């Protein structure tokens, strides 16, 4: 990709710096999705992709590491938002707690299936980590999405177990992520059909969450 430069872009008008920042992020995301490796990304390559001089990137990102972390943070936020929106939409339709939880999990699955390169980038990119605490890591947004979904479910179904929301959320997330990774490695005809994913999904939810009577028969 880096060998195919683009024509130099027209300069943004005053106040359009946010658009350039997004174009830089979009270009970096495309490169990372195609390669899966941070060392395949260079600021010079991103600049060529956008059609700007490399130093212009420093007006928005202090270095490549910050650019990579911002790409990841945006992806994590998008996934967390889709999960939350799916749960809220289900609640708005009058769905019960089980259906709302299923809607949230379905949103997670659909994100991973519909955006396979993005999902792989988010959880398997080889990158240079910044000096961050656990609470400051951008992946915490997805963690919170799982915890919030489980907490709302427990509040409605088993309020005495609300203290378990974070642990159960992590267990669910781990199980859901694991079956997606395995699904990608299975031989045909399993890959390409979500049937086995949905079956595993319902089984995992039924085993980990209280209130089995809420499950559809």
N, CA and C of each residue as an Amber inpcrd file, in Angstrom:
protein
   651
   0.8270000  -1.2000000   0.0000000   0.0000000   0.0000000   0.0000000
   0.8600000   1.2480000   0.0000000   1.9450000   1.2010000   0.7860000
   2.7370000   2.4010000   0.9300000   3.4460000   2.7660000  -0.3650000
   3.5990000   1.8300000  -1.2540000   4.2750000   2.1280000  -2.5030000
   3.3860000   2.8380000  -3.4840000   2.0880000   2.9270000  -3.2050000
   1.1580000   3.5650000  -4.1030000   0.6760000   4.8610000  -3.4860000
   1.3820000   5.9460000  -3.7090000   1.0290000   7.2200000  -3.1150000
  -0.2000000   7.8190000  -3.7620000  -0.8690000   8.6570000  -3.0530000
  -2.0240000   9.3480000  -3.5670000  -1.6370000  10.7600000  -3.9530000
  -2.4570000  11.3660000  -4.8100000  -2.2160000  12.7570000  -5.1860000
  -2.3290000  13.6230000  -3.9460000  -1.5120000  14.6740000  -3.9100000
  -1.5250000  15.5280000  -2.7290000  -2.8830000  16.1830000  -2.5730000
  -3.3780000  16.1280000  -1.3570000  -4.7220000  16.6120000  -1.0730000
  -4.7690000  18.1330000  -1.0470000  -5.9630000  18.6600000  -1.2300000
  -6.1830000  20.0940000  -1.0790000  -6.1810000  20.4180000   0.4000000
  -5.5210000  21.5020000   0.7830000  -5.4340000  21.8510000   2.2000000
  -6.8190000  22.1110000   2.7820000  -7.0110000  21.6780000   4.0160000
  -8.2690000  21.9510000   4.7070000  -8.4220000  23.4430000   4.9520000
  -9.6490000  23.9070000   4.8640000  -9.9230000  25.2900000   5.2150000
  -9.7910000  25.4510000   6.7200000  -9.7350000  26.6910000   7.1440000
  -9.6070000  26.9760000   8.5700000 -10.7450000  26.3020000   9.3350000
 -10.3830000  25.6080000  10.4200000 -11.3870000  24.9500000  11.2300000
 -11.6980000  23.5300000  10.8090000 -11.0240000  23.0260000   9.7450000
 -11.2910000  21.6770000   9.2710000 -10.2190000  20.6870000   9.7170000
  -9.4720000  21.0480000  10.7530000  -8.4240000  20.1620000  11.2470000
  -8.9610000  18.8340000  11.7460000 -10.1880000  18.8390000  12.3030000
 -10.7720000  17.5920000  12.7880000 -10.9790000  16.6110000  11.6450000
 -11.3040000  17.1400000  10.4610000 -11.4950000  16.2560000   9.3120000
 -10.1790000  15.6050000   8.9080000  -9.1150000  16.3830000   8.9270000
  -7.8050000  15.8260000   8.5970000  -7.4060000  14.7700000   9.6280000
  -7.6610000  15.0480000  10.8810000  -7.3350000  14.0730000  11.9240000
  -8.0480000  12.7490000  11.6620000  -9.3310000  12.8310000  11.2680000
 -10.0810000  11.6230000  10.9920000  -9.5500000  10.8990000   9.7570000
  -9.1330000  11.6520000   8.7620000  -8.5630000  11.0420000   7.5610000
  -7.2710000  10.2900000   7.8980000  -6.4820000  10.8580000   8.8020000
  -5.2530000  10.1970000   9.2410000  -5.5980000   8.8970000   9.9660000
  -6.5750000   8.9680000  10.8520000  -7.0040000   7.7670000  11.5840000
  -7.5380000   6.7050000  10.6260000  -8.3340000   7.1210000   9.6510000
  -8.9000000   6.1600000   8.6940000  -7.7930000   5.4780000   7.8950000
  -6.7930000   6.2480000   7.4770000  -5.6930000   5.6800000   6.7070000
  -4.8870000   4.7050000   7.5540000  -4.5910000   5.0890000   8.7820000
  -3.8380000   4.2070000   9.6770000  -4.6220000   2.9270000   9.9550000
  -5.9360000   3.0520000  10.1220000  -6.7680000   1.8780000  10.3690000
  -6.7230000   0.9220000   9.1890000  -6.8100000   1.4480000   7.9690000
  -6.7680000   0.5880000   6.7810000  -5.4530000  -0.1740000   6.7040000
  -4.3580000   0.5160000   6.9690000  -3.0470000  -0.1320000   6.8910000
  -2.9210000  -1.2110000   7.9600000  -3.3400000  -0.8970000   9.1790000
  -3.2340000  -1.8640000  10.2720000  -4.1500000  -3.0570000  10.0620000
  -5.3320000  -2.8180000   9.5200000  -6.2510000  -3.9260000   9.2650000
  -5.6870000  -4.8810000   8.2160000  -4.9980000  -4.3460000   7.2340000
  -4.4580000  -5.1800000   6.1730000  -3.2240000  -5.9590000   6.6110000
  -2.4630000  -5.4010000   7.5350000  -1.1950000  -6.0240000   7.9170000
  -1.2470000  -6.7070000   9.2770000  -1.9980000  -6.1230000  10.2270000
  -2.0660000  -6.6720000  11.5730000  -0.8120000  -6.4520000  12.3970000
   0.0970000  -5.6100000  11.9120000   1.3570000  -5.3950000  12.6240000
   1.6610000  -3.8980000  12.6960000   2.0480000  -3.4590000  13.8900000
   2.3760000  -2.0480000  14.0530000   3.5980000  -1.6710000  13.2380000
   4.5690000  -2.6000000  13.1130000   5.7860000  -2.2320000  12.3940000
   5.5680000  -2.1120000  10.8920000   4.3770000  -2.4660000  10.4140000
   4.0570000  -2.2620000   9.0000000   3.5120000  -0.8510000   8.7650000
   3.2770000  -0.1340000   9.8600000   2.7270000   1.2170000   9.7760000
   3.8470000   2.2320000   9.9570000   3.8900000   3.2080000   9.0840000
   4.8280000   4.3150000   9.2420000   4.0730000   5.6170000   9.0350000
   4.5110000   6.6500000   9.7040000   3.8580000   7.9440000   9.5330000
   4.0070000   8.4470000   8.1020000   5.1290000   8.1250000   7.4860000
   5.3270000   8.5210000   6.0910000   4.3060000   7.8200000   5.1880000
   4.0790000   6.5270000   5.4650000   3.1020000   5.7820000   4.6780000
   1.6910000   6.3110000   4.8740000   1.3400000   6.6480000   6.1170000
   0.0230000   7.2190000   6.3970000  -0.1200000   8.5480000   5.6720000
   0.9270000   9.3580000   5.7080000   0.8860000  10.6640000   5.0440000
   0.6560000  10.5010000   3.5460000   1.3370000   9.5160000   2.9270000
   1.1310000   9.2810000   1.5000000  -0.2980000   8.8510000   1.2180000
  -0.8390000   8.0170000   2.1010000  -2.2070000   7.5460000   1.9210000
  -3.1960000   8.6960000   1.9620000  -2.9600000   9.6490000   2.8460000
  -3.8680000  10.7850000   3.0000000  -3.5960000  11.8650000   1.9640000
  -2.3260000  11.9590000   1.5280000  -1.9480000  12.9910000   0.5720000
  -1.4690000  14.2590000   1.2440000  -0.7090000  14.0900000   2.3370000
  -0.1810000  15.2310000   3.0770000   1.2990000  15.0040000   3.3450000
   1.9650000  16.0250000   3.8390000   3.3530000  15.8760000   4.2620000
   3.3780000  15.1990000   5.6280000   4.3540000  14.3200000   5.8400000
   4.4350000  13.5720000   7.0920000   4.4090000  14.4580000   8.3370000
   5.1110000  15.6130000   8.3450000   5.0910000  16.4540000   9.5470000
   3.6990000  16.9300000   9.9410000   2.7560000  16.9520000   8.9930000
   1.4020000  17.4040000   9.3220000   0.7360000  16.4850000  10.3290000
   1.1640000  15.2200000  10.3600000   0.5690000  14.2770000  11.2990000
   0.8580000  14.6780000  12.7340000   2.0280000  15.2940000  12.9550000
   2.4160000  15.6690000  14.3090000   1.5560000  16.7940000  14.8850000
   0.7650000  17.4280000  14.0430000  -0.1710000  18.4270000  14.5440000
  -1.3340000  17.7590000  15.2840000  -1.5030000  16.4530000  15.0580000
  -2.6310000  15.7370000  15.6420000  -2.2140000  14.5810000  16.5480000
  -1.0450000  13.9940000  16.3010000  -0.5630000  12.8630000  17.0930000
   0.9280000  13.0570000  17.3570000   1.3190000  12.8540000  18.6140000
   2.7100000  13.1340000  18.9730000   3.6800000  12.1340000  18.3620000
   3.2200000  10.8890000  18.1120000   4.0860000   9.8750000  17.5100000
   3.2300000   8.7150000  17.0060000   3.8770000   7.7180000  16.4310000
   3.1540000   6.5810000  15.8780000   2.4130000   5.7970000  16.9500000
   3.0160000   5.6680000  18.1210000   2.3690000   4.9180000  19.1970000
   1.0330000   5.5370000  19.5700000   0.9960000   6.8540000  19.6890000
  -0.2730000   7.5160000  20.0140000  -1.2910000   7.3070000  18.9000000
  -0.8420000   7.3210000  17.6500000  -1.7490000   7.0970000  16.5260000
  -2.3520000   5.6970000  16.6020000  -1.5210000   4.6940000  16.8640000
  -2.0040000   3.3140000  16.9550000  -2.9950000   3.1700000  18.1060000
  -2.6610000   3.7480000  19.2440000  -3.5510000   3.6450000  20.4070000
  -4.8820000   4.3400000  20.1390000  -4.8620000   5.4220000  19.3900000
  -6.1050000   6.1190000  19.0710000  -6.9570000   5.2900000  18.1270000
  -6.3320000   4.6270000  17.1610000  -7.0590000   3.7270000  16.2640000
  -7.7670000   2.6510000  17.0810000  -7.0340000   2.0410000  18.0000000
  -7.6110000   0.9860000  18.8340000  -8.7170000   1.5300000  19.7250000
  -8.4760000   2.6790000  20.3390000  -9.4760000   3.2640000  21.2440000
 -10.7770000   3.5470000  20.5130000 -10.6860000   4.0660000  19.2870000
 -11.8890000   4.3500000  18.5050000 -12.6540000   3.0630000  18.1960000
 -11.9140000   2.0040000  17.8860000 -12.5610000   0.7210000  17.5790000
 -13.2430000   0.1460000  18.8130000 -12.5770000   0.2160000  19.9620000
 -13.1830000  -0.2830000  21.1950000 -14.4440000   0.5040000  21.5430000
 -14.3810000   1.8180000  21.3750000 -15.5560000   2.6470000  21.6770000
 -16.7180000   2.3080000  20.7480000 -16.4120000   2.0620000  19.4760000
 -17.4720000   1.7330000  18.5230000 -18.1450000   0.4220000  18.8880000
 -17.3540000  -0.5750000  19.2760000 -17.9150000  -1.8610000  19.6780000
 -18.7730000  -1.7000000  20.9310000 -18.2580000  -0.9960000  21.9270000
 -19.0070000  -0.7930000  23.1750000 -20.3190000  -0.0530000  22.9030000
 -20.2690000   0.9260000  22.0100000 -21.4760000   1.6970000  21.6810000
 -22.5150000   0.8180000  20.9990000 -22.0840000  -0.0500000  20.1010000
 -23.0340000  -0.9330000  19.4190000 -23.6810000  -1.9020000  20.3950000
 -22.9040000  -2.3930000  21.3560000 -23.4640000  -3.2850000  22.3710000
 -24.5150000  -2.5560000  23.2060000 -24.1700000  -1.3580000  23.6670000
 -25.0880000  -0.5900000  24.5090000 -26.3530000  -0.2180000  23.7460000
 -26.1970000   0.2100000  22.4930000 -27.3500000   0.6100000  21.6890000
 -28.2780000  -0.5650000  21.4210000 -27.7110000  -1.7510000  21.2070000
 -28.5420000  -2.9350000  20.9630000 -29.3700000  -3.2760000  22.1960000
 -28.7420000  -3.1970000  23.3710000 -29.4660000  -3.4680000  24.6010000
 -30.5580000  -2.4450000  24.8490000 -30.2640000  -1.1800000  24.6070000
 -31.2530000  -0.1230000  24.8140000 -32.4110000  -0.2540000  23.8320000
 -32.0940000  -0.6200000  22.5870000 -33.1450000  -0.7880000  21.5870000
 -34.0650000  -1.9360000  21.9720000 -33.4880000  -3.0240000  22.4840000
 -34.2970000  -4.1630000  22.9250000 -35.2030000  -3.7590000  24.0770000
 -34.6530000  -3.0020000  25.0200000 -35.4560000  -2.5380000  26.1510000
 -36.5860000  -1.6330000  25.6740000 -36.2860000  -0.7950000  24.6810000
 -37.3080000   0.0940000  24.1350000 -38.4440000  -0.6440000  23.4570000
 -38.1530000  -1.8520000  22.9690000 -39.1960000  -2.6680000  22.3400000
 -39.9840000  -3.4680000  23.3650000 -39.6360000  -3.3130000  24.6380000
 -40.3310000  -4.0390000  25.6860000 -39.7940000  -5.4330000  25.9250000
 -38.5680000  -5.7080000  25.4500000 -37.9770000  -7.0340000  25.6270000
 -37.6860000  -7.2990000  27.1050000 -37.7180000  -8.5640000  27.4830000
 -37.4070000  -8.9050000  28.8650000 -35.8880000  -8.9170000  29.0620000
 -35.4030000  -9.0410000  30.2940000 -33.9570000  -8.9660000  30.5560000
 -33.1420000  -9.9770000  29.7520000 -33.6750000 -11.1860000  29.5850000
 -32.9460000 -12.2010000  28.8200000 -32.7950000 -11.7680000  27.3580000
 -33.8660000 -11.2870000  26.7670000 -33.8290000 -10.8470000  25.3680000
 -32.9090000  -9.6540000  25.1950000 -32.8980000  -8.7730000  26.1960000
 -32.0040000  -7.6210000  26.1270000 -30.5480000  -8.0730000  26.1790000
 -30.2580000  -9.0480000  27.0360000 -28.9000000  -9.5710000  27.1090000
 -28.5160000 -10.2500000  25.8060000 -29.4310000 -10.9930000  25.2470000
 -29.1610000 -11.6690000  23.9740000 -28.9020000 -10.6480000  22.8610000
 -29.6370000  -9.5430000  22.8830000 -29.4500000  -8.5050000  21.8730000
 -28.0580000  -7.8900000  21.9860000 -27.6120000  -7.6840000  23.2140000
 -26.2760000  -7.1300000  23.4430000 -25.2050000  -8.0710000  22.9310000
 -25.3540000  -9.3560000  23.2230000 -24.3810000 -10.3540000  22.7820000
 -24.4050000 -10.4920000  21.2670000 -25.5860000 -10.4220000  20.6890000
 -25.6960000 -10.4930000  19.2290000 -24.9540000  -9.3350000  18.5800000
 -25.0460000  -8.1510000  19.1720000 -24.3330000  -6.9910000  18.6280000
 -22.8270000  -7.2240000  18.6410000 -22.3420000  -7.8510000  19.7090000
 -20.9120000  -8.1700000  19.7880000 -20.5370000  -9.1380000  18.6730000
 -21.3460000 -10.1830000  18.5110000 -21.0680000 -11.1760000  17.4630000
 -21.1060000 -10.5410000  16.0770000 -22.1170000  -9.7350000  15.8240000
 -22.2600000  -9.1430000  14.4930000 -21.0800000  -8.2180000  14.1740000
 -20.6080000  -7.4860000  15.1680000 -19.4450000  -6.6300000  14.9560000
 -18.2630000  -7.4820000  14.5180000 -18.0230000  -8.5830000  15.2190000
 -16.8820000  -9.4470000  14.9250000 -17.0190000 -10.1290000  13.5730000
 -18.2250000 -10.5540000  13.2330000 -18.4420000 -11.2560000  11.9730000
 -18.4530000 -10.2940000  10.7930000 -19.0770000  -9.1370000  10.9520000
 -19.1900000  -8.1770000   9.8570000 -17.8970000  -7.4030000   9.6150000
 -17.0800000  -7.2580000  10.6600000 -15.8260000  -6.4990000  10.5440000
 -14.6680000  -7.3870000  11.0070000 -14.4030000  -8.4790000  10.3130000
 -13.3850000  -9.4300000  10.7930000 -11.9930000  -8.8400000  10.9190000
 -11.5900000  -7.9930000   9.9870000 -10.2580000  -7.3960000  10.0750000
 -10.1770000  -6.4150000  11.2310000 -11.2340000  -5.6420000  11.4180000
 -11.2610000  -4.6870000  12.5270000 -11.2010000  -5.4310000  13.8630000
 -11.9850000  -6.4900000  13.9690000 -12.0090000  -7.2560000  15.2170000
 -10.6480000  -7.9030000  15.4770000 -10.0470000  -8.4650000  14.4590000
  -8.7290000  -9.0800000  14.6260000  -7.6930000  -8.0320000  15.0300000
  -7.7940000  -6.8580000  14.4310000  -6.8930000  -5.7640000  14.7770000
  -7.0260000  -5.3970000  16.2490000  -8.2430000  -5.3600000  16.7490000
  -8.5030000  -4.9240000  18.1120000  -7.9410000  -5.8790000  19.1610000
  -7.8470000  -7.1640000  18.8270000  -7.4830000  -8.1380000  19.8450000
  -6.2360000  -8.9570000  19.5350000  -5.5910000  -8.7130000  18.3960000
  -4.3890000  -9.4930000  18.1070000  -3.2680000  -8.6660000  17.4910000
  -3.4290000  -7.3380000  17.4740000  -2.3790000  -6.4990000  16.9060000
  -1.1140000  -6.5670000  17.7570000   0.0160000  -6.7470000  17.0790000
   1.2990000  -6.6690000  17.7670000   1.7230000  -5.2100000  17.7780000
   1.7220000  -4.6060000  18.9650000   2.0300000  -3.1820000  19.0280000
   2.8390000  -2.8640000  20.2740000   3.4730000  -1.7210000  20.2090000
   4.2810000  -1.2470000  21.3300000   3.3710000  -0.5810000  22.3410000
   3.3110000  -1.1480000  23.5240000   2.4080000  -0.6300000  24.5420000
   2.9630000   0.6350000  25.1820000   2.0550000   1.5720000  25.4360000
   2.4290000   2.7590000  26.1890000   2.4400000   2.4210000  27.6790000
   3.0220000   3.2960000  28.4590000   3.0520000   3.1000000  29.9090000
   1.7080000   3.5410000  30.4720000   0.7580000   2.6090000  30.5170000
  -0.5840000   2.9220000  30.9740000  -0.9840000   1.9880000  32.1060000
  -1.8640000   2.4830000  32.9690000  -2.4340000   1.6260000  33.9910000
  -3.5760000   0.8310000  33.3630000  -4.0300000  -0.2070000  34.0600000
  -5.1370000  -1.0100000  33.5490000  -6.3700000  -0.1450000  33.3290000
  -6.6680000   0.7280000  34.2740000  -7.8710000   1.5520000  34.1730000
  -7.7820000   2.5680000  33.0400000  -6.5730000   2.8580000  32.5740000
  -6.3770000   3.8480000  31.5220000  -6.3140000   3.1960000  30.1420000
  -6.3290000   1.8760000  30.0840000  -6.2390000   1.1860000  28.7980000
  -7.5540000   1.3790000  28.0370000  -7.5070000   1.6880000  26.7260000
  -8.7490000   1.9370000  25.9780000  -9.6810000   0.7380000  25.9160000
  -9.1420000  -0.4710000  26.0880000  -9.9780000  -1.6680000  26.0520000
 -10.9880000  -1.6860000  27.2020000 -10.7730000  -0.8440000  28.2040000
 -11.6760000  -0.8200000  29.3620000 -13.0930000  -0.4320000  28.9520000
 -13.2560000   0.2530000  27.8150000 -14.6010000   0.6310000  27.3790000
 -15.4400000  -0.6030000  27.0470000 -14.8180000  -1.6160000  26.4420000
 -15.5380000  -2.8550000  26.1460000 -15.8190000  -3.6150000  27.4420000
 -14.8510000  -3.5970000  28.3400000 -15.0350000  -4.2190000  29.6620000
 -16.2560000  -3.6230000  30.3540000 -16.3540000  -2.3090000  30.3390000
 -17.4840000  -1.6450000  30.9730000 -18.8030000  -2.0140000  30.2890000
 -18.7770000  -2.1660000  28.9720000 -19.9980000  -2.5190000  28.2460000
 -20.5230000  -3.8830000  28.6960000 -19.6100000  -4.8470000  28.8710000
 -20.0210000  -6.1640000  29.3530000 -20.5250000  -6.0840000  30.7950000
 -19.7880000  -5.3680000  31.6350000 -20.2010000  -5.2520000  33.0370000
 -21.5650000  -4.5970000  33.1590000 -21.7830000  -3.5210000  32.4120000
 -23.0630000  -2.8130000  32.4920000 -24.2200000  -3.6950000  32.0210000
 -23.9880000  -4.4470000  30.9470000 -25.0460000  -5.3120000  30.4250000
 -25.4230000  -6.3810000  31.4420000 -24.4140000  -6.9870000  32.0450000
 -24.6840000  -8.0350000  33.0390000 -25.3250000  -7.4380000  34.2860000
 -24.8660000  -6.2570000  34.6920000 -25.4340000  -5.6390000  35.8920000
 -26.9160000  -5.3350000  35.7050000 -27.2910000  -4.8530000  34.5140000
 -28.7040000  -4.5680000  34.2620000 -29.5220000  -5.8570000  34.2730000
 -28.9300000  -6.9140000  33.7380000 -29.6270000  -8.2020000  33.7490000
 -29.8210000  -8.6970000  35.1810000 -28.7490000  -8.6650000  35.9660000
 -28.8350000  -9.1470000  37.3450000 -29.7780000  -8.2970000  38.1820000
 -29.7970000  -7.0070000  37.9530000 -30.6850000  -6.1180000  38.7010000
 -32.1340000  -6.5440000  38.5390000 -32.4540000  -6.9850000  37.3260000
 -33.8380000  -7.3790000  37.0420000 -34.1480000  -8.8180000  37.4540000
 -33.1580000  -9.7000000  37.3310000 -33.4110000 -11.1370000  37.5090000
 -32.9330000 -11.6670000  38.8560000 -31.7590000 -11.2070000  39.2900000
 -31.1750000 -11.7200000  40.5430000 -30.4260000 -10.5940000  41.2380000
 -31.1460000  -9.6160000  41.7850000 -30.5030000  -8.4430000  42.3770000
 -29.5190000  -8.7760000  43.4920000 -29.7100000  -9.9020000  44.1410000
 -28.7860000 -10.2800000  45.2160000 -27.4060000 -10.6570000  44.6730000
 -27.2660000 -10.7920000  43.3610000 -25.9930000 -11.1700000  42.7560000
 -25.3630000 -10.0350000  41.9500000 -25.8490000  -8.8080000  42.1490000
 -25.3190000  -7.6770000  41.3850000 -23.8210000  -7.4960000  41.5860000
 -23.3140000  -7.8640000  42.7480000 -21.8810000  -7.7020000  43.0230000
 -21.0250000  -8.5690000  42.0970000 -21.6420000  -9.5550000  41.4660000
 -20.9100000 -10.4520000  40.5770000 -20.8570000  -9.9440000  39.1340000
 -21.4340000  -8.7870000  38.8750000 -21.5780000  -8.3100000  37.4960000
 -20.2480000  -8.2380000  36.7460000 -19.2310000  -7.6860000  37.3890000
 -17.9560000  -7.5390000  36.6830000 -17.3290000  -8.8890000  36.3710000
 -17.3210000  -9.7810000  37.3390000 -16.7240000 -11.1030000  37.1290000
 -17.4870000 -11.8830000  36.0640000 -18.8200000 -11.8700000  36.1430000
 -19.6210000 -12.5720000  35.1490000 -19.4390000 -11.9580000  33.7640000
 -19.3130000 -10.6370000  33.7330000 -19.0860000  -9.9690000  32.4580000
 -17.7870000 -10.4100000  31.8080000 -16.7300000 -10.5210000  32.6170000
 -15.4470000 -10.9760000  32.0970000 -15.5310000 -12.4230000  31.6160000
 -16.2440000 -13.2640000  32.3790000 -16.4050000 -14.6570000  31.9730000
 -17.1470000 -14.7570000  30.6450000 -18.2130000 -13.9760000  30.5040000
 -18.9740000 -13.9940000  29.2640000 -18.1260000 -13.5040000  28.0930000
 -17.4370000 -12.4140000  28.3040000 -16.6000000 -11.8290000  27.2630000
 -15.5280000 -12.8250000  26.8230000 -14.8770000 -13.4470000  27.7900000
 -13.8330000 -14.4290000  27.4780000 -14.4020000 -15.5850000  26.6580000
 -15.5540000 -16.0780000  27.0740000 -16.1670000 -17.2060000  26.3640000
 -16.6050000 -16.8060000  24.9590000 -17.2120000 -15.6380000  24.8220000
 -17.6820000 -15.1790000  23.5170000 -16.5160000 -14.9380000  22.5600000
 -15.4660000 -14.3230000  23.0750000 -14.2980000 -14.0670000  22.2330000
 -13.6510000 -15.3860000  21.8200000 -13.5390000 -16.3100000  22.7650000
 -12.9060000 -17.5830000  22.4670000 -13.6290000 -18.3650000  21.3870000
 -14.9500000 -18.3910000  21.4420000 -15.6670000 -19.1790000  20.4280000
 -15.5880000 -18.4960000  19.0630000 -15.4700000 -17.1670000  19.0260000
 -15.2840000 -16.4810000  17.7490000 -13.9310000 -16.8270000  17.1330000
 -12.8950000 -16.8550000  17.9540000 -11.5610000 -17.2050000  17.4620000
 -11.5470000 -18.6420000  16.9450000 -12.1420000 -19.5630000  17.7040000
 -12.1900000 -20.9590000  17.2750000 -13.0130000 -21.1110000  16.0030000
 -14.0970000 -20.3730000  15.9030000 -14.9620000 -20.4320000  14.7220000
 -14.1810000 -20.0860000  13.4650000 -13.2910000 -19.1080000  13.5820000
 -12.4880000 -18.6980000  12.4280000 -11.5050000 -19.7850000  11.9990000
 -11.1500000 -20.6730000  12.9180000 -10.1520000 -21.7020000  12.5960000
 -10.7870000 -23.0300000  12.2020000 -12.1030000 -23.1690000  12.3940000
 -12.7730000 -24.4190000  12.0660000 -12.8000000 -24.6370000  10.5570000
 -12.7180000 -25.8920000  10.1110000 -12.8320000 -26.1640000   8.6790000
 -14.2680000 -25.9620000   8.2090000 -14.4410000 -25.7290000   6.9230000
 -15.7880000 -25.6400000   6.3710000 -16.5180000 -26.9610000   6.6370000
 -17.8470000 -26.9580000   6.7940000 -18.7740000 -25.8740000   6.4570000
 -19.1040000 -24.9490000   7.6250000 -18.3700000 -25.0600000   8.7410000
 -18.7070000 -24.2670000   9.9250000 -18.4470000 -22.7790000   9.7200000
 -17.2870000 -22.4380000   9.1370000 -16.9850000 -21.0340000   8.9030000
 -17.9010000 -20.5200000   7.7960000 -18.5060000 -19.3790000   8.0410000
 -19.4340000 -18.8190000   7.0770000 -20.8730000 -18.9900000   7.5340000
 -21.1080000 -19.8970000   8.4680000 -22.4390000 -20.0830000   9.0370000
 -22.3850000 -19.6940000  10.5060000 -23.3190000 -18.8510000  10.9010000
 -23.3370000 -18.3960000  12.2920000 -24.1550000 -19.3070000  13.1990000
 -24.7090000 -20.3690000  12.6410000 -25.5690000 -21.2400000  13.4350000
 -24.8600000 -21.7650000  14.6770000 -23.6370000 -22.2610000  14.4830000
 -22.9040000 -22.8100000  15.6230000 -22.5530000 -21.7160000  16.6260000
 -22.3050000 -20.5050000  16.1410000 -22.0160000 -19.3950000  17.0480000
 -23.2310000 -19.0750000  17.9140000 -24.3990000 -19.0460000  17.2940000
 -25.6260000 -18.7260000  18.0300000 -25.9330000 -19.8120000  19.0510000
 -25.7320000 -21.0630000  18.6640000 -25.9760000 -22.1690000  19.5910000
 -25.0500000 -22.0750000  20.8040000 -23.7770000 -21.8110000  20.5460000
 -22.8210000 -21.6700000  21.6460000 -23.1460000 -20.4660000  22.5070000
 -23.5780000 -19.4090000  21.8570000 -23.9390000 -18.1690000  22.5400000
 -25.0150000 -18.4250000  23.5940000 -26.0920000 -19.0610000  23.1610000
 -27.2010000 -19.3240000  24.0720000 -26.7810000 -20.2870000  25.1800000
 -25.9510000 -21.2690000  24.8410000 -25.4880000 -22.2210000  25.8430000
 -24.6310000 -21.5310000  26.8980000 -23.7290000 -20.6560000  26.4630000
 -22.8480000 -19.9400000  27.3940000 -23.6670000 -19.0310000  28.3140000
 -24.6080000 -18.2950000  27.7250000 -25.4450000 -17.4020000  28.5280000
 -26.2500000 -18.1900000  29.5560000 -26.8000000 -19.3100000  29.1130000
 -27.6100000 -20.1140000  30.0110000 -26.8220000 -20.7010000  31.1580000
 -25.5530000 -21.0140000  30.9180000 -24.7310000 -21.6220000  31.9630000
 -24.1690000 -20.5970000  32.9390000 -23.8750000 -19.3990000  32.4450000
 -23.2130000 -18.4100000  33.2900000 -24.1700000 -17.4540000  34.0050000
 -25.3290000 -17.2140000  33.4190000 -26.2500000 -16.2570000  34.0280000
 -27.3620000 -16.9620000  34.7940000 -27.7600000 -16.4040000  35.9240000
 -28.8810000 -16.9830000  36.6740000 -30.1860000 -16.7090000  35.9290000
 -31.2270000 -17.4180000  36.3260000 -32.5420000 -17.1840000  35.7140000
 -32.7200000 -17.9650000  34.4380000 -32.3990000 -19.2560000  34.4590000
 -32.5020000 -20.0910000  33.2570000 -33.9160000 -20.1250000  32.7150000
 -34.8910000 -19.8110000  33.5660000 -36.2650000 -19.8730000  33.1120000
 -36.5760000 -18.7850000  32.0770000 -35.6820000 -17.8030000  31.9630000
 -35.9010000 -16.7300000  30.9940000 -35.4560000 -17.1500000  29.5880000
 -34.7590000 -18.2600000  29.4970000 -34.2910000 -18.6970000  28.1920000
 -35.4450000 -19.2150000  27.3480000 -35.4140000 -18.8920000  26.0350000
 -36.4480000 -19.4450000  25.1660000 -36.2750000 -20.9490000  25.0310000
 -37.3690000 -21.6630000  24.9790000 -37.3130000 -23.1010000  24.8720000
 -37.2150000 -23.5400000  23.4120000
